[in-house]
Amino acid sequence: MGTTIAPTAESAARKLERELRRAIIDLEIVPGARLSEQEIAERYGVSRQPVREALIGLGRTGLVSALPQRGTVVVKISTQTMLQARFVRESIESAVARQAALNFDPYNRARLATLLARQGEAAQRGDSDAFRRDDELFHAAIADGAGCPLAWRTVSDLKAHLDRACRLSLAGPKPLQALVDQHAAIVAAIDARDPDAAERAMRQHLTELLHALPEMEERYPEMFE
């Protein structure tokens, strides 16, 4: 934290909400941390009003909570919430994958090729931050290419409850390469125009995080409810 929020067409509150969300998901602001309106305002060079609005927005997505005597705190990672978020995400994205296999536009197919190549390079470097950025773009491109951009916008808020745990699980090249291979399987099914295979590949990909949950809870108990 420490970036000045420069004035743009985007409201200061919305831009601040986006920056705080990123810091929470990247674990720069750890689960359980108390958020001070005054400190955030000073750090980002804004008044307290946009800070208040940004925290309200983060509260709507469930990333922060207002507690008596404690003020606003970053919620800890909840396994139960993650399971619900994954269920909804899987339901939506598996349907998107089926649609993508039935009809996919060439522009977004070219984007997928570029993103897959970049993900492979990030996996070789063990660069989980670069991989996660391109992972977001990859799933968004599938939704766009299938003509379902609203589906990805719906999934985006849910992903926040999965992304912190995902960051904990992505350490080193081995787990990253497994995810690249899963992405490649989704693209292969889309290219083959096989909706059953595309749905199956997407479902397998989105269950990957569940396998790592018990180990993460044991290694980082302070971050989980």
C-alpha positions as CSV (number, residue, x, y, z in Angstrom):
1,M,0.0,0.0,0.0
2,G,1.2,3.5,-0.7
3,T,0.1,4.4,-4.2
4,T,-1.4,7.9,-4.8
5,I,-4.8,7.7,-6.4
6,A,-4.5,10.2,-9.3
7,P,-7.6,11.9,-10.5
8,T,-9.1,10.3,-13.6
9,A,-12.6,9.9,-15.2
10,E,-13.0,7.0,-12.9
11,S,-14.2,8.0,-9.5
12,A,-11.6,8.2,-6.7
13,A,-13.8,5.8,-4.6
14,R,-14.0,3.2,-7.4
15,K,-10.3,3.4,-8.2
16,L,-9.4,3.1,-4.5
17,E,-11.8,0.1,-4.1
18,R,-10.0,-1.6,-7.0
19,E,-6.5,-0.9,-5.5
20,L,-7.6,-2.1,-2.1
21,R,-9.2,-5.2,-3.6
22,R,-5.9,-6.0,-5.4
23,A,-3.9,-5.5,-2.2
24,I,-6.2,-7.8,-0.3
25,I,-6.2,-10.5,-2.9
26,D,-2.4,-10.3,-3.3
27,L,-2.2,-10.6,0.6
28,E,-0.4,-7.3,0.9
29,I,-3.2,-6.6,3.3
30,V,-3.5,-9.8,5.3
31,P,-6.7,-11.5,6.4
32,G,-7.8,-10.2,9.8
33,A,-6.1,-6.8,9.3
34,R,-7.9,-3.7,10.6
35,L,-8.4,-1.0,8.1
36,S,-8.3,2.7,9.2
37,E,-10.1,5.2,7.1
38,Q,-7.7,7.9,8.1
39,E,-4.6,5.9,7.4
40,I,-5.9,4.8,4.0
41,A,-6.8,8.3,3.1
42,E,-3.3,9.6,4.0
43,R,-1.6,6.7,2.2
44,Y,-3.5,7.2,-1.1
45,G,-3.8,11.0,-0.9
46,V,-7.6,11.2,-0.9
47,S,-10.3,12.4,1.5
48,R,-12.1,10.0,3.9
49,Q,-15.3,10.1,1.8
50,P,-14.0,8.0,-1.1
51,V,-12.3,5.7,1.4
52,R,-15.6,5.1,3.1
53,E,-17.3,4.4,-0.2
54,A,-14.5,2.0,-1.2
55,L,-14.9,0.1,2.0
56,I,-18.6,-0.1,1.5
57,G,-18.0,-1.6,-2.0
58,L,-15.5,-4.1,-0.6
59,G,-18.1,-5.0,2.1
60,R,-20.6,-5.8,-0.6
61,T,-18.2,-8.4,-2.1
62,G,-17.5,-9.8,1.4
63,L,-13.8,-9.0,1.5
64,V,-14.2,-6.7,4.5
65,S,-16.5,-6.5,7.4
66,A,-17.5,-3.9,10.0
67,L,-17.1,-5.3,13.5
68,P,-18.2,-3.7,16.9
69,Q,-15.3,-2.2,18.7
70,R,-12.9,-3.2,15.9
71,G,-14.0,-1.1,13.0
72,T,-13.5,-2.4,9.5
73,V,-11.4,-5.6,9.1
74,V,-10.3,-7.8,6.2
75,V,-12.3,-11.0,6.5
76,K,-10.3,-14.2,7.0
77,I,-10.4,-16.9,4.3
78,S,-13.5,-19.0,4.7
79,T,-13.4,-22.5,3.4
80,Q,-17.2,-22.6,3.4
81,T,-17.5,-19.4,1.4
82,M,-14.8,-20.7,-1.0
83,L,-16.8,-23.9,-1.6
84,Q,-19.9,-21.9,-2.4
85,A,-18.1,-19.5,-4.7
86,R,-16.4,-22.4,-6.5
87,F,-19.8,-24.1,-7.0
88,V,-21.3,-21.0,-8.6
89,R,-18.2,-20.3,-10.7
90,E,-18.0,-23.9,-11.9
91,S,-21.7,-23.9,-12.9
92,I,-21.3,-20.7,-14.9
93,E,-17.9,-21.3,-16.5
94,S,-18.7,-24.9,-17.5
95,A,-21.7,-23.6,-19.3
96,V,-19.5,-20.9,-21.0
97,A,-17.0,-23.6,-22.0
98,R,-19.9,-25.6,-23.7
99,Q,-21.0,-22.5,-25.6
100,A,-17.4,-21.7,-26.6
101,A,-17.1,-25.2,-28.1
102,L,-20.2,-24.5,-30.2
103,N,-19.2,-21.1,-31.4
104,F,-16.0,-19.1,-30.8
105,D,-14.7,-16.0,-32.6
106,P,-11.3,-16.0,-34.2
107,Y,-10.0,-12.8,-32.5
108,N,-10.4,-14.3,-29.0
109,R,-9.0,-17.6,-30.2
110,A,-5.8,-15.8,-31.1
111,R,-5.8,-14.1,-27.7
112,L,-6.0,-17.5,-26.0
113,A,-2.9,-18.7,-28.0
114,T,-1.0,-15.6,-26.8
115,L,-2.1,-16.0,-23.2
116,L,-1.3,-19.7,-23.2
117,A,2.2,-19.0,-24.4
118,R,2.7,-16.3,-21.8
119,Q,1.4,-18.6,-19.1
120,G,3.9,-21.3,-20.1
121,E,6.7,-18.8,-19.8
122,A,5.5,-17.6,-16.4
123,A,5.3,-21.2,-15.2
124,Q,8.9,-21.9,-16.3
125,R,10.0,-18.8,-14.3
126,G,7.8,-19.7,-11.3
127,D,6.2,-16.3,-11.7
128,S,2.8,-16.8,-10.0
129,D,1.9,-13.1,-10.2
130,A,2.3,-13.0,-14.0
131,F,0.5,-16.3,-14.3
132,R,-2.5,-15.1,-12.3
133,R,-2.8,-11.9,-14.3
134,D,-2.9,-13.9,-17.5
135,D,-5.2,-16.5,-15.9
136,E,-7.8,-13.7,-15.4
137,L,-7.4,-12.6,-19.1
138,F,-7.6,-16.2,-20.3
139,H,-11.0,-16.9,-18.6
140,A,-12.3,-13.6,-19.7
141,A,-11.3,-14.3,-23.3
142,I,-13.2,-17.6,-23.2
143,A,-16.3,-15.8,-22.0
144,D,-15.9,-13.0,-24.6
145,G,-15.2,-15.5,-27.4
146,A,-18.3,-17.5,-26.5
147,G,-20.4,-14.3,-26.6
148,C,-20.9,-14.4,-22.8
149,P,-19.0,-11.4,-21.4
150,L,-21.6,-10.9,-18.7
151,A,-20.9,-14.4,-17.4
152,W,-17.3,-13.4,-16.6
153,R,-18.4,-10.1,-14.9
154,T,-20.7,-12.2,-12.7
155,V,-17.8,-14.6,-11.8
156,S,-15.4,-11.8,-11.1
157,D,-16.7,-10.8,-7.7
158,L,-17.0,-14.5,-6.6
159,K,-13.4,-15.1,-7.6
160,A,-12.2,-12.7,-4.9
161,H,-13.1,-15.4,-2.3
162,L,-11.0,-17.9,-4.2
163,D,-8.0,-15.8,-5.3
164,R,-6.4,-15.3,-1.9
165,A,-6.2,-19.1,-1.4
166,C,-5.1,-19.5,-5.0
167,R,-2.2,-17.2,-4.3
168,L,-1.1,-19.3,-1.4
169,S,-1.2,-22.5,-3.5
170,L,0.8,-21.2,-6.4
171,A,4.4,-21.6,-5.4
172,G,7.0,-22.7,-7.9
173,P,6.8,-24.0,-11.5
174,K,5.1,-27.4,-10.9
175,P,1.6,-26.3,-9.9
176,L,1.7,-23.5,-12.5
177,Q,2.6,-25.9,-15.3
178,A,-0.3,-28.2,-14.3
179,L,-2.7,-25.3,-14.7
180,V,-1.2,-24.4,-18.0
181,D,-1.8,-27.9,-19.2
182,Q,-5.4,-27.7,-18.0
183,H,-5.9,-24.5,-19.9
184,A,-4.5,-26.2,-23.0
185,A,-7.0,-29.0,-22.6
186,I,-9.9,-26.5,-22.5
187,V,-8.6,-24.8,-25.6
188,A,-8.2,-28.2,-27.4
189,A,-11.8,-29.1,-26.6
190,I,-13.0,-25.7,-27.9
191,D,-10.9,-26.3,-31.1
192,A,-12.4,-29.8,-31.5
193,R,-15.9,-28.3,-31.1
194,D,-16.6,-30.9,-28.4
195,P,-18.9,-29.2,-25.8
196,D,-18.8,-32.3,-23.5
197,A,-15.0,-32.3,-23.4
198,A,-14.9,-28.5,-23.0
199,E,-17.2,-28.7,-20.0
200,R,-15.4,-31.6,-18.5
201,A,-12.0,-29.9,-18.9
202,M,-13.3,-26.7,-17.3
203,R,-14.8,-28.5,-14.4
204,Q,-11.5,-30.4,-13.8
205,H,-9.6,-27.2,-13.9
206,L,-11.8,-25.4,-11.4
207,T,-11.6,-28.2,-8.8
208,E,-7.8,-28.0,-8.6
209,L,-7.8,-25.6,-5.8
210,L,-9.9,-27.9,-3.6
211,H,-7.2,-30.5,-3.5
212,A,-4.8,-28.0,-1.9
213,L,-7.2,-26.6,0.7
214,P,-6.3,-28.9,3.6
215,E,-2.6,-28.3,3.3
216,M,-3.1,-24.5,3.0
217,E,-5.3,-24.4,6.2
218,E,-2.6,-26.4,8.0
219,R,0.3,-24.2,6.8
220,Y,-1.5,-20.8,7.2
221,P,-4.0,-21.2,10.1
222,E,-3.8,-17.5,11.0
223,M,-5.3,-16.6,7.5
224,F,-8.3,-18.9,7.8
225,E,-11.5,-18.7,9.8
